[in-house]
Amino acid sequence: MSERPEPAVGWFHPVVQGDLVLVRAPAVGDEPALVEMSTDPQVRRYVGGPLDLSTAQSRAARKVAEPRWGHFVIVDRASDTVAGSGSLARKRGPWEISYQLRRAWWGRGLAGESVSLIRDWFFTRMGEDLLIATTQRVNVASRRLLQRAGATHAGSLSSTAWSKNATSSAVPYRRPREVCRGLLLAERSGAHQQKETCDQYE
């Protein structure tokens, strides 16, 4: 399996862009958008709830001052504004993608394009065959978005045993040289389990 390259600064280079978004590493000036998302009850509804302002500001400052490998922001190309953020990380074994979007940009297709761009970048650069995403069962919009990105439902998080064999149930992506790649969707359920995993998104 691929290990994280170092250093973290500038890890996402060159930046990746689509018709709607540009995806890049966090940078100074992104703090207000990061704080807004972290303190918005609707944005944080399915990931542990909003943070208090002080904690949100501290985490935002740390993200831009000490960027970690895998963290990214989503920039709306039309307005050149940070519209969302996310990460690639190993939270429970395999690599996992997570994302969030500011409410003003919901329903515009930015999140879907961002997930697809990150997915393609990941499989091209990392030499991996499996990428997972998790969401709560009641988060219908997120489930549909991930399924449109090609994710195969893999069951509940508590019942899923992540292993190399999990790739056999994944929807294949055809890449150059006909390499098969898979994105799996696992559901989170239960407040306690949600809280255990949500802190890892920060």
C-alpha positions as a printed NumPy array, in Angstrom:
array([[  0.   ,   0.   ,   0.   ],
       [  1.08 ,   3.564,  -0.651],
       [  2.462,   5.618,   2.187],
       [  1.924,   9.352,   2.531],
       [  4.603,  11.362,   0.75 ],
       [  6.353,  14.104,   2.668],
       [  6.462,  16.995,   3.227],
       [  2.807,  17.892,   3.685],
       [  3.166,  21.445,   2.376],
       [  2.057,  21.586,  -1.237],
       [  1.053,  17.922,  -1.227],
       [ -1.718,  18.5  ,  -3.752],
       [  0.349,  19.744,  -6.65 ],
       [ -0.475,  20.553,  -9.304],
       [ -3.965,  21.62 ,  -8.293],
       [ -6.853,  19.716,  -9.835],
       [ -9.721,  21.52 , -11.484],
       [-12.927,  20.729, -13.282],
       [-15.618,  22.837, -14.895],
       [-16.957,  24.071, -11.543],
       [-14.246,  23.687,  -8.948],
       [-10.55 ,  23.856,  -8.247],
       [ -9.231,  21.558,  -5.521],
       [ -6.033,  22.515,  -3.703],
       [ -4.261,  22.326,  -0.358],
       [ -5.405,  24.8  ,   2.352],
       [ -3.695,  28.195,   2.382],
       [ -3.633,  31.396,   4.387],
       [ -6.87 ,  33.265,   3.757],
       [ -9.039,  30.137,   3.874],
       [ -9.707,  30.479,   7.609],
       [-13.081,  32.313,   7.464],
       [-14.606,  29.686,   5.191],
       [-13.239,  26.835,   7.326],
       [-14.601,  28.419,  10.492],
       [-18.003,  28.98 ,   8.894],
       [-18.337,  25.317,   7.943],
       [-17.158,  24.082,  11.337],
       [-19.695,  26.206,  13.218],
       [-22.7  ,  25.746,  10.912],
       [-25.247,  23.325,  12.447],
       [-26.575,  22.29 ,   9.043],
       [-23.16 ,  21.615,   7.522],
       [-22.143,  19.651,  10.639],
       [-25.466,  17.882,  11.067],
       [-24.147,  14.421,  10.207],
       [-20.59 ,  14.784,  11.47 ],
       [-20.918,  15.388,  15.183],
       [-22.548,  18.818,  15.259],
       [-21.061,  22.321,  15.153],
       [-17.857,  23.257,  16.945],
       [-17.644,  26.216,  19.283],
       [-16.135,  29.313,  17.699],
       [-12.843,  29.178,  19.586],
       [-12.187,  25.554,  18.646],
       [-13.163,  26.184,  15.03 ],
       [-10.83 ,  29.168,  14.774],
       [ -7.956,  27.243,  16.328],
       [ -8.385,  24.292,  13.978],
       [ -8.7  ,  26.543,  10.921],
       [ -5.53 ,  28.415,  11.848],
       [ -3.67 ,  25.147,  12.322],
       [ -4.863,  23.788,   8.975],
       [ -3.406,  26.695,   7.038],
       [ -0.288,  27.216,   9.179],
       [  0.63 ,  23.528,   9.479],
       [ -1.031,  21.855,   6.486],
       [ -1.366,  18.095,   6.797],
       [ -1.096,  15.667,   3.933],
       [ -4.539,  14.825,   2.562],
       [ -6.375,  17.999,   3.588],
       [ -7.869,  20.035,   0.769],
       [-10.232,  22.914,   0.057],
       [-12.79 ,  23.176,  -2.721],
       [-12.767,  26.493,  -4.583],
       [-15.72 ,  27.674,  -6.643],
       [-14.095,  28.708,  -9.918],
       [-16.887,  31.142, -10.816],
       [-16.318,  33.305,  -7.735],
       [-12.797,  32.192,  -6.727],
       [-14.202,  31.499,  -3.252],
       [-13.555,  28.593,  -0.906],
       [-16.811,  26.654,  -1.008],
       [-15.843,  23.507,   0.862],
       [-13.145,  21.312,   2.337],
       [-12.269,  17.697,   2.884],
       [ -9.576,  15.123,   3.426],
       [ -8.   ,  11.883,   2.316],
       [ -6.88 ,   9.841,   5.307],
       [ -6.572,   6.354,   6.727],
       [ -9.106,   6.487,   9.539],
       [-10.009,   2.821,   9.815],
       [ -7.62 ,   0.915,   7.541],
       [ -8.122,   1.798,   3.886],
       [ -7.921,   5.32 ,   2.484],
       [-11.095,   7.325,   3.04 ],
       [-12.44 ,  10.498,   1.45 ],
       [-14.535,  12.99 ,   3.409],
       [-15.896,  16.373,   2.384],
       [-18.176,  19.213,   3.422],
       [-19.604,  22.217,   1.592],
       [-20.737,  25.649,   2.734],
       [-24.52 ,  25.942,   2.617],
       [-24.507,  28.74 ,   0.033],
       [-22.981,  26.276,  -2.441],
       [-25.293,  23.332,  -1.832],
       [-27.156,  21.987,  -4.84 ],
       [-24.802,  23.412,  -7.466],
       [-22.899,  20.266,  -8.338],
       [-19.635,  21.358,  -6.701],
       [-19.43 ,  18.516,  -4.192],
       [-20.066,  15.84 ,  -6.796],
       [-17.431,  17.186,  -9.155],
       [-14.949,  17.521,  -6.276],
       [-15.397,  13.92 ,  -5.167],
       [-14.94 ,  12.698,  -8.738],
       [-11.792,  14.802,  -9.195],
       [-10.254,  13.59 ,  -5.926],
       [-11.226,  10.005,  -6.727],
       [ -9.497,  10.152, -10.101],
       [ -6.435,  11.911,  -8.661],
       [ -6.177,   9.314,  -5.907],
       [ -6.285,   6.295,  -8.186],
       [ -3.847,   7.866, -10.641],
       [ -1.272,   9.026,  -8.083],
       [ -1.495,   6.624,  -5.159],
       [ -1.377,   3.22 ,  -6.84 ],
       [ -4.241,   1.962,  -4.675],
       [ -7.285,  -0.112,  -5.626],
       [ -9.686,   0.911,  -2.873],
       [-11.074,   4.195,  -1.595],
       [-13.952,   4.341,   0.879],
       [-16.424,   6.974,   2.   ],
       [-18.752,   6.839,   4.997],
       [-22.036,   8.589,   5.644],
       [-25.013,   8.185,   7.931],
       [-27.903,   6.16 ,   6.579],
       [-30.245,   9.133,   6.957],
       [-27.966,  11.408,   4.935],
       [-29.701,  10.619,   1.669],
       [-28.118,  13.472,  -0.31 ],
       [-24.588,  12.334,   0.522],
       [-25.373,   8.711,  -0.27 ],
       [-26.771,   9.655,  -3.667],
       [-23.8  ,  11.901,  -4.431],
       [-21.328,   9.126,  -3.631],
       [-23.278,   6.6  ,  -5.656],
       [-23.258,   8.977,  -8.638],
       [-19.477,   9.098,  -8.221],
       [-19.448,   5.328,  -8.671],
       [-19.457,   4.151,  -5.065],
       [-20.708,   0.66 ,  -4.318],
       [-22.691,   0.281,  -1.1  ],
       [-20.738,  -1.955,   1.288],
       [-23.134,  -2.119,   4.239],
       [-22.899,  -0.625,   7.693],
       [-19.572,   0.451,   9.135],
       [-19.879,  -1.882,  12.105],
       [-20.503,  -4.911,   9.874],
       [-17.858,  -4.186,   7.239],
       [-14.524,  -5.961,   7.533],
       [-12.053,  -3.916,   5.519],
       [ -9.536,  -6.069,   3.738],
       [ -8.028,  -6.586,   0.322],
       [-10.95 ,  -8.875,  -0.434],
       [-13.325,  -5.907,  -0.179],
       [-12.269,  -4.77 ,  -3.648],
       [-14.098,  -7.709,  -5.162],
       [-17.463,  -6.099,  -4.379],
       [-16.506,  -2.666,  -5.669],
       [-17.767,  -1.111,  -8.862],
       [-14.727,  -1.13 , -11.167],
       [-13.374,   2.051, -12.693],
       [-11.562,   1.63 , -15.959],
       [ -8.321,   3.56 , -15.942],
       [ -5.363,   3.726, -18.336],
       [ -3.981,   0.2  , -18.827],
       [ -7.392,  -1.127, -17.796],
       [ -6.591,  -1.074, -14.078],
       [ -9.71 ,  -1.616, -11.959],
       [-10.33 ,   0.773,  -9.11 ],
       [-13.147,   0.803,  -6.589],
       [-14.904,   3.316,  -4.353],
       [-16.965,   1.812,  -1.542],
       [-19.667,   3.486,   0.521],
       [-20.197,   2.404,   4.115],
       [-22.934,   3.759,   6.37 ],
       [-22.456,   5.05 ,   9.897],
       [-25.286,   4.574,  12.354],
       [-25.744,   5.41 ,  16.005],
       [-24.758,   8.591,  17.859],
       [-21.968,   6.953,  19.844],
       [-20.308,   5.46 ,  16.811],
       [-20.712,   8.727,  14.937],
       [-18.938,  10.672,  17.677],
       [-16.086,   8.173,  17.744],
       [-15.35 ,   8.677,  14.077],
       [-16.208,  12.342,  13.549],
       [-13.269,  13.779,  15.445],
       [-11.038,  12.127,  12.867],
       [-12.431,  14.356,  10.148],
       [-10.841,  17.477,  11.626]])
